[in-house]
Amino acid sequence: MSEYLNLSEKELREYVKANPQDEEAFQHFLSIIRSKPGRVVVNNDEQLEAELKKRLAS
């Protein structure tokens, strides 16, 4: 088991910044971020604007 599995999200973020070659830790960090509820992914400014308008209207 890798040490980074026991780190808090903040600690893991710092670990990934300090160890960019550790792909496994980076992928673990991404899985944590992606699992958060309410996460929205936009690929361009138009998608961002549409999402903001949708949220402001509700």
Sequence and secondary structure as in RCSB ss.txt:
>XXXX:A:sequence
MSEYLNLSEKELREYVKANPQDEEAFQHFLSIIRSKPGRVVVNNDEQLEAELKKRLAS
>XXXX:A:secstr
  GGGGS HHHHHHHHHH TT HHHHHHHHHHHHTSTT    SSHHHHHHHHHHHHH 
